[in-house]
Structure formats: structure tokens, C-alpha cells
């Protein structure tokens, strides 16, 4: 398995660094698109300026796309974070951008390693298994893309893993404080913090410290933000509303439904997430978190590097054949589809890399295959987890017994 994971790592890197940039052409990602908006926006905040004003956006556009007029870009780049993101990004904003890129890459790399280590440790896996999982993670295009862009999503994913680990080990106050910082990317944090909040509410007297620490810390961050940039909140909300337009992507749910019944379906999915978090928070918290993460992956604009958050759901799917069979044939089929898509994505990257090495340029013919697998994977995981929850409900009637 170590040899297979190492081969996948090499082929994944070759696909991401050689084939994908040529295939994407002018749409190929650059570090300016993934890091410069954050760097410039936080520097503006430190100077007591407004990071949401048009002048700052124009500077980001020029840095990302050269001399192209910002108004002609559909996929615009802006500072899209709350002001208190500056407290998280401060060490990088005080240095030149060339230095910030190096530090950000090192931070994203370390954060991804920590993410793998902490989730595998929660599952009780040995170091050898953790190394293999790490190699497969770094072989995936979402992780490589996140590293290419020095994307803060990788940092937030690592911090959320720390939050869950601290909660699991009983360190509720530091977990709540760190959770507030993770809210700097609310579209990622909500997927983990919703089931954790429901978990805390289930035994309020012993777990309320987590919610109180989170609430107090977030309130302090909001107050400090208003001191730095008075009246920032409405402007940030305006930026968020336009997120799906300038991010250059739509939520997977919108793509599937073609903009029909999106709000109703999204509401049902959120209600289902809350219900599953309530039912499973005591018997299988990892399952509750995994289901929530998958749902919110479908509800927010689809950005490949955010799929790094699907790691706990993928690890939950690592089950023995006996465990799979006890959940029923439908779950067994859907579980197999999840792994088939993961294997197909890795095999596609490997095949394209080998083909391109033998016949230069041949890897460009079917370069979309790994992306198709990445697009389908969240859907397959959602169906598998939903089937498991339904099976558990039918067999155990909601009793707090692990299936």
C-alpha cells in the first residue's frame, strides 16, 4: 500500500503541475489568486483602511490578471473575509509578499499534515496507516491545488481538526476560542461547529464551556473588528452575497437542480444535518461531523481545494466488510461507489501522467476525468451517509446504541 500511495503522489503531482496548467490555459490558478487578496486586504486593515473598497479590489484584480480591466472579469478576486481574519493572517501580512508566499506554503503544508494526523489519531490508527493516508491526501488534486494557491482553506481545515481533537479530549475552553478564529472562513467552519454545538447542547451542564468560550471569543473578535474598520459588517455581507458570482463557480446543489427549488432543498438538507447531529452526537460524533461537512460542501460555491474538508468523511468510510454488510445492501452499493470514484480519480491522474510521459501532449485529451470524479464524490458520500443514517433509524429507532 505504501508503494501504491507513493505512485499516486507522483502521478498526482505530475498531473497538477504539468498537465492541468496547460489544459486550463489562462484559467490556471496562480498564487496571486489564492494569497494576494488576503495579504493585501489584511495590510489594508492594519493601516486602518477598508479592505472592501473598490480601490483595493482593483489592486487585487491587476495583481491577479495583469492589466486586464477589473470590470471585464467574471471570476473576480476580492478580499472576502470578515475583518477579524486579520488576527489569523497577521504574521504573513507584516512581511513582503514574496516572503509571505513561502511562509504561507509552509503553513499550509504543516496544517495539512496536522489535519491528517489528528483525524487518523481520533480513529485510533497506527503511524504507518497515517503515513499512507497522508500520501493519498497529498496525491489528491484538491490538496495540491490548495498548496499551489497557498489557500487559507488548508489552514482553517487544520485548525478545525485541532478544535475537534480538543473537544474530544475535554479541552473545551481552548477549543471554543480556536473555533471563533476558525469562523474567519464561516462557510467552512459552520460545517464542523454546527454538530459540535448540538453535541454541547446535548449535555449542557458539562459542555457549556465550549459554547460560552466560542460566543465570548467571537463577540470579542467582532468588537475588535469594528474598532479597526467601523461599519465593516454590511460591506462584508455585500461581498458575501456576490460570492457565487466572482468566485467563478456555483454550489453543486445549484448545478444539479439548475436553480430550481434550491432554497427549499437546501433548507431540508440543513434540517437533516441538525437532526442527524442530534441523533448521532453521542453515539458517533465523527459521523455527525462528516454528514454536516458533506452537506455544506454542496450548499456553498464549489471550490476544489475545499474538498480537503471531506477527509473525516472519507476516513469514516474506511470500514470492515462486516460493518458494511450490517448496514444493508443499498449502503454497501453506495459505499462501493464512493471508493470507486476515489480510485477512478487517482487512476485517471496516473493514466494521464503515464500517457503524457510516453506521448507528450496525449494527457490533454481526457484531462477533465479527475475533475469529474472530484465533482461526483461529494454526492456519493452524501448518499452513502444518508443511507446509513436511515438504516440506523429503522433498525434502532433512534436509541442511543451504536449500530
C-alpha positions as CSV (number, residue, x, y, z in Angstrom):
1,X,0.0,0.0,0.0
2,X,2.9,2.3,0.7
3,X,4.2,1.8,-2.9
4,X,0.7,2.5,-4.3
5,X,0.3,5.7,-2.3
6,X,3.7,6.9,-3.3
7,X,3.0,6.2,-7.0
8,X,-0.3,8.1,-6.7
9,X,1.6,11.0,-5.1
10,X,4.0,11.2,-8.0
11,X,1.3,11.0,-10.7
12,X,-1.0,13.4,-8.8
13,X,1.8,16.0,-8.6
14,X,2.7,15.5,-12.3
15,X,-1.0,16.0,-13.3
16,X,-1.4,19.1,-11.2
17,X,1.9,20.7,-12.1
18,X,2.3,19.7,-15.7
19,X,-1.0,18.6,-17.4
20,X,-3.6,20.7,-15.6
21,X,-1.9,24.2,-16.1
22,X,-1.5,23.5,-19.9
23,X,-5.1,22.2,-20.1
24,X,-6.6,25.1,-18.2
25,X,-4.6,27.7,-20.0
26,X,-5.5,31.2,-18.9
27,X,-7.7,29.8,-16.2
28,X,-4.8,28.0,-14.5
29,X,-4.6,29.0,-10.8
30,X,-1.8,31.3,-9.5
31,X,-0.6,32.1,-6.1
32,X,-1.7,35.7,-6.7
33,X,-5.3,34.5,-6.9
34,X,-5.1,32.4,-3.8
35,X,-3.0,34.5,-1.4
36,X,-2.7,38.1,-2.7
37,X,-6.3,39.2,-1.8
38,X,-5.8,38.1,1.8
39,X,-2.3,39.6,2.0
40,X,-3.4,43.0,0.6
41,X,-6.7,43.1,2.5
42,X,-5.1,42.4,5.9
43,X,-2.4,45.0,5.2
44,X,-5.2,47.5,4.5
45,X,-6.9,46.6,7.8
46,X,-3.6,47.1,9.7
47,X,-3.4,50.6,8.2
48,X,-7.0,51.2,9.5
49,X,-8.3,51.2,5.9
50,X,-11.3,49.5,4.4
51,X,-10.4,46.2,2.6
52,X,-13.8,46.1,0.8
53,X,-13.5,49.4,-1.1
54,X,-13.2,49.3,-4.8
55,X,-9.6,50.6,-4.9
56,X,-8.4,47.6,-3.0
57,X,-10.4,45.3,-5.3
58,X,-8.9,46.9,-8.3
59,X,-5.3,46.4,-7.0
60,X,-6.1,42.7,-6.4
61,X,-7.6,42.3,-9.9
62,X,-4.5,43.8,-11.5
63,X,-2.2,41.7,-9.4
64,X,-4.2,38.5,-10.3
65,X,-4.8,39.2,-14.0
66,X,-2.2,41.7,-15.1
67,X,-3.5,44.8,-17.0
68,X,-7.0,43.3,-17.7
69,X,-9.7,45.8,-16.7
70,X,-11.4,44.5,-13.5
71,X,-14.8,45.2,-14.8
72,X,-14.5,42.7,-17.6
73,X,-13.7,39.8,-15.3
74,X,-16.4,37.3,-14.3
75,X,-14.1,35.5,-12.0
76,X,-13.2,38.5,-9.9
77,X,-10.8,38.4,-6.9
78,X,-11.6,40.3,-3.8
79,X,-11.0,40.3,0.0
80,X,-14.0,38.2,1.0
81,X,-13.3,37.6,4.7
82,X,-14.5,39.2,7.9
83,X,-12.2,41.8,9.4
84,X,-11.1,39.6,12.2
85,X,-9.5,37.3,9.6
86,X,-6.6,39.8,10.1
87,X,-5.9,38.3,13.6
88,X,-5.3,34.9,12.0
89,X,-3.3,36.2,9.0
90,X,-1.3,38.8,10.8
91,X,2.1,37.1,10.7
92,X,2.0,37.0,6.9
93,X,0.7,40.5,6.3
94,X,3.6,42.2,8.1
95,X,6.2,40.8,5.6
96,X,6.7,41.3,1.9
97,X,4.5,39.2,-0.4
98,X,7.5,37.2,-1.7
99,X,8.2,36.2,1.9
100,X,4.5,35.7,2.7
101,X,4.2,33.1,-0.1
102,X,7.0,31.0,1.4
103,X,5.6,31.2,4.9
104,X,2.1,30.5,3.7
105,X,3.2,27.4,1.7
106,X,5.0,26.1,4.8
107,X,1.9,26.8,6.9
108,X,-0.5,25.1,4.5
109,X,1.8,22.1,4.3
110,X,2.1,21.8,8.1
111,X,-1.6,22.4,8.6
112,X,-2.5,19.6,6.1
113,X,-0.1,17.2,7.8
114,X,-1.7,18.1,11.2
115,X,-5.2,17.6,9.6
116,X,-4.3,14.0,8.6
117,X,-2.6,13.2,11.8
118,X,-5.4,14.4,14.1
119,X,-8.2,12.8,12.2
120,X,-6.3,9.5,12.0
121,X,-5.4,9.7,15.6
122,X,-9.1,10.1,16.5
123,X,-9.8,6.9,14.6
124,X,-7.0,5.2,16.6
125,X,-4.9,4.3,13.6
126,X,-1.2,3.4,13.8
127,X,1.5,5.8,12.5
128,X,2.1,3.6,9.4
129,X,-1.5,3.9,8.4
130,X,-1.4,7.6,9.0
131,X,1.6,8.0,6.7
132,X,-0.3,6.1,3.9
133,X,-3.4,8.3,4.3
134,X,-1.1,11.4,4.2
135,X,0.4,10.3,0.9
136,X,-3.0,9.7,-0.6
137,X,-4.2,13.1,0.6
138,X,-1.2,14.9,-0.9
139,X,-1.7,13.0,-4.1
140,X,-5.2,14.4,-4.5
141,X,-5.7,17.4,-6.8
142,X,-7.7,19.4,-4.2
143,X,-4.8,19.3,-1.7
144,X,-2.2,20.0,-4.4
145,X,-4.3,22.9,-5.7
146,X,-4.6,24.3,-2.2
147,X,-0.9,24.2,-1.7
148,X,-0.3,25.8,-5.1
149,X,-2.6,28.7,-4.2
150,X,-1.4,28.8,-0.5
151,X,-5.1,28.7,0.2
152,X,-6.2,29.7,3.7
153,X,-8.8,26.8,3.5
154,X,-6.0,24.4,4.3
155,X,-5.1,26.4,7.4
156,X,-8.7,26.5,8.5
157,X,-9.1,22.8,7.9
158,X,-6.1,22.1,10.2
159,X,-7.4,24.4,12.9
160,X,-10.9,22.8,12.7
161,X,-9.2,19.4,13.2
162,X,-7.5,20.8,16.3
163,X,-10.9,22.1,17.6
164,X,-12.5,18.7,17.2
165,X,-9.5,17.0,18.8
166,X,-9.5,19.3,21.8
167,X,-13.3,18.8,22.2
168,X,-12.8,15.0,22.0
169,X,-10.0,15.3,24.7
170,X,-12.1,17.5,27.0
171,X,-10.3,20.9,26.4
172,X,-13.5,22.8,25.8
173,X,-12.4,26.3,26.5
174,X,-9.4,26.5,24.2
175,X,-11.5,24.6,21.6
176,X,-14.1,27.3,21.8
177,X,-11.6,30.1,21.5
178,X,-10.0,28.5,18.4
179,X,-13.4,27.8,16.9
180,X,-14.1,31.5,17.0
181,X,-10.9,32.1,15.0
182,X,-11.9,29.4,12.5
183,X,-15.1,31.5,11.8
184,X,-12.8,33.7,9.7
185,X,-14.0,31.3,7.0
186,X,-17.6,30.8,8.1
187,X,-18.6,28.7,5.1
188,X,-16.0,26.1,6.2
189,X,-16.4,26.5,10.0
190,X,-20.1,26.1,10.1
191,X,-19.9,22.5,8.8
192,X,-17.9,21.5,11.9
193,X,-19.3,23.9,14.5
194,X,-22.9,23.1,13.9
195,X,-22.7,19.4,15.1
196,X,-20.3,20.4,17.9
197,X,-22.8,23.0,19.2
198,X,-25.5,20.4,19.1
199,X,-23.2,18.0,20.9
200,X,-22.5,20.6,23.6
201,X,-26.2,21.3,24.0
202,X,-27.0,17.6,24.5
203,X,-25.2,17.8,27.9
204,X,-25.2,21.5,28.6
205,X,-24.1,21.4,32.2
206,X,-20.9,19.6,31.4
207,X,-20.2,21.0,27.9
208,X,-21.4,24.6,28.0
209,X,-17.9,25.9,28.4
210,X,-17.3,25.2,24.7
211,X,-20.2,27.3,23.5
212,X,-19.6,30.0,26.0
213,X,-15.9,30.3,25.1
214,X,-16.9,30.4,21.4
215,X,-19.5,33.0,21.9
216,X,-17.3,35.3,24.1
217,X,-14.3,34.9,21.8
218,X,-16.4,35.6,18.7
219,X,-18.0,38.7,20.3
220,X,-14.5,40.0,21.2
221,X,-13.4,39.5,17.6
222,X,-16.4,41.3,16.2
223,X,-15.9,44.2,18.7
224,X,-12.2,44.5,17.8
225,X,-13.1,44.3,14.1
226,X,-15.5,47.2,14.5
227,X,-12.8,49.2,16.2
228,X,-10.4,48.6,13.3
229,X,-12.9,49.1,10.5
230,X,-16.0,50.9,11.7
231,X,-19.2,49.7,9.9
232,X,-17.5,46.8,8.1
233,X,-20.2,44.2,8.6
234,X,-22.7,45.4,6.0
235,X,-20.0,45.8,3.4
236,X,-18.7,42.3,4.1
237,X,-22.3,40.9,3.7
238,X,-22.5,42.6,0.3
239,X,-19.3,40.8,-0.7
240,X,-20.6,37.5,0.5
241,X,-23.8,37.9,-1.4
242,X,-21.8,38.3,-4.6
243,X,-19.5,35.3,-3.7
244,X,-21.0,32.8,-6.1
245,X,-20.6,35.3,-9.0
246,X,-17.0,36.4,-8.5
247,X,-15.7,33.0,-7.2
248,X,-16.3,31.7,-10.7
249,X,-18.3,28.7,-9.5
250,X,-21.8,27.7,-8.3
251,X,-22.8,25.4,-5.5
252,X,-23.1,21.7,-6.5
253,X,-26.7,21.8,-5.5
254,X,-27.5,24.6,-7.9
255,X,-25.7,22.8,-10.7
256,X,-27.7,19.7,-10.1
257,X,-31.1,21.4,-9.8
258,X,-30.5,24.0,-12.4
259,X,-31.5,26.8,-9.9
260,X,-34.9,25.1,-9.3
261,X,-36.1,24.5,-5.7
262,X,-32.6,25.3,-4.4
263,X,-33.7,27.1,-1.3
264,X,-36.2,24.5,-0.3
265,X,-33.8,21.6,-0.9
266,X,-31.0,23.5,1.0
267,X,-33.4,24.0,3.9
268,X,-34.3,20.4,4.0
269,X,-30.6,19.4,4.0
270,X,-29.8,21.7,6.8
271,X,-32.7,20.4,8.9
272,X,-31.5,16.8,8.1
273,X,-28.0,17.8,9.3
274,X,-29.3,19.2,12.6
275,X,-31.4,16.1,13.1
276,X,-28.5,13.7,12.4
277,X,-26.2,15.8,14.6
278,X,-28.7,15.5,17.4
279,X,-29.2,11.7,17.0
280,X,-25.5,10.8,16.4
281,X,-23.6,13.3,18.6
282,X,-23.4,10.8,21.5
283,X,-23.0,7.6,19.6
284,X,-20.8,8.6,16.6
285,X,-19.7,12.2,16.6
286,X,-17.4,11.6,13.6
287,X,-20.4,10.5,11.6
288,X,-22.4,13.7,12.6
289,X,-19.4,15.9,11.6
290,X,-18.9,14.0,8.4
291,X,-22.5,14.3,7.3
292,X,-22.5,18.1,8.1
293,X,-19.3,18.7,6.1
294,X,-20.7,16.9,3.0
295,X,-24.0,18.8,3.1
296,X,-22.3,22.2,3.4
297,X,-19.9,21.2,0.6
298,X,-23.0,21.1,-1.6
299,X,-24.5,24.3,-0.4
300,X,-21.6,26.7,-0.9
301,X,-19.8,27.5,-4.2
302,X,-17.8,24.5,-5.4
303,X,-14.1,25.1,-5.0
304,X,-11.9,22.1,-5.4
305,X,-9.4,22.9,-2.6
306,X,-12.3,23.0,-0.1
307,X,-12.7,19.2,-0.6
308,X,-9.8,18.8,1.9
309,X,-12.5,19.0,4.5
310,X,-14.0,15.8,3.2
311,X,-11.1,13.9,4.9
312,X,-13.1,12.9,8.0
313,X,-16.0,11.7,5.9
314,X,-13.6,9.6,3.8
315,X,-11.9,8.2,7.0
316,X,-15.3,7.3,8.4
317,X,-16.0,5.3,5.2
318,X,-13.0,3.1,6.0
319,X,-14.9,0.2,7.5
320,X,-14.6,-3.6,7.6
321,X,-16.7,-5.7,5.3
322,X,-18.7,-6.9,8.2
323,X,-19.6,-3.4,9.2
324,X,-20.6,-2.5,5.7
325,X,-22.8,-5.5,5.3
326,X,-24.7,-4.9,8.6
327,X,-25.9,-1.5,7.2
328,X,-27.7,-3.2,4.3
329,X,-27.2,-3.8,0.6
330,X,-28.1,-0.2,-0.5
331,X,-25.4,1.2,1.8
332,X,-23.0,-1.4,0.6
333,X,-23.6,-0.3,-3.0
334,X,-23.2,3.4,-2.2
335,X,-20.2,2.8,-0.1
336,X,-18.6,1.0,-3.1
337,X,-19.5,3.9,-5.3
338,X,-17.6,6.3,-3.0
339,X,-14.4,4.2,-3.2
340,X,-14.9,3.6,-6.9
341,X,-14.8,7.4,-7.5
342,X,-11.8,7.9,-5.4
343,X,-9.9,5.1,-7.2
344,X,-11.1,6.4,-10.6
345,X,-9.8,9.9,-9.8
346,X,-6.4,8.5,-8.8
347,X,-6.3,6.1,-11.7
348,X,-7.2,8.9,-14.1
349,X,-4.3,11.0,-12.9
350,X,-1.9,8.1,-13.1
351,X,-3.1,7.1,-16.6
352,X,-2.8,10.7,-17.9
353,X,0.6,11.1,-16.4
354,X,2.0,7.9,-17.9
355,X,0.3,8.7,-21.3
356,X,1.8,12.2,-21.3
357,X,5.3,10.9,-20.4
358,X,5.2,8.3,-23.3
359,X,3.5,10.6,-25.9
360,X,3.9,14.3,-24.9
361,X,0.6,16.1,-25.1
362,X,-1.6,13.0,-25.1
363,X,-2.5,13.6,-21.4
364,X,-4.5,16.7,-22.5
365,X,-7.2,14.7,-24.3
366,X,-9.0,13.4,-21.2
367,X,-7.7,15.8,-18.6
368,X,-11.2,16.5,-17.2
369,X,-11.5,13.0,-15.8
370,X,-10.0,13.7,-12.3
371,X,-12.2,16.8,-12.1
372,X,-15.3,14.8,-12.9
373,X,-14.5,12.3,-10.1
374,X,-14.0,15.2,-7.7
375,X,-17.4,16.7,-8.7
376,X,-19.2,13.5,-8.2
377,X,-17.5,12.4,-5.0
378,X,-19.4,14.7,-2.5
379,X,-22.7,13.4,-3.9
380,X,-21.8,9.8,-3.5
381,X,-20.6,10.4,0.1
382,X,-23.9,12.2,0.9
383,X,-26.0,9.4,-0.4
384,X,-23.9,6.8,1.5
385,X,-24.1,8.6,4.8
386,X,-27.8,9.4,4.4
387,X,-28.5,5.7,3.7
388,X,-26.5,4.7,6.8
389,X,-28.5,7.2,8.9
390,X,-31.8,5.9,7.6
391,X,-30.7,2.3,8.2
392,X,-29.7,3.1,11.7
393,X,-33.0,4.9,12.3
394,X,-35.1,1.9,11.1
395,X,-33.1,-0.7,13.0
396,X,-32.6,1.1,16.3
397,X,-35.5,3.5,16.4
398,X,-33.2,6.4,17.5
399,X,-32.0,4.6,20.6
400,X,-28.5,5.7,21.6
401,X,-26.9,2.5,20.6
402,X,-24.0,2.3,18.1
403,X,-25.0,0.2,15.1
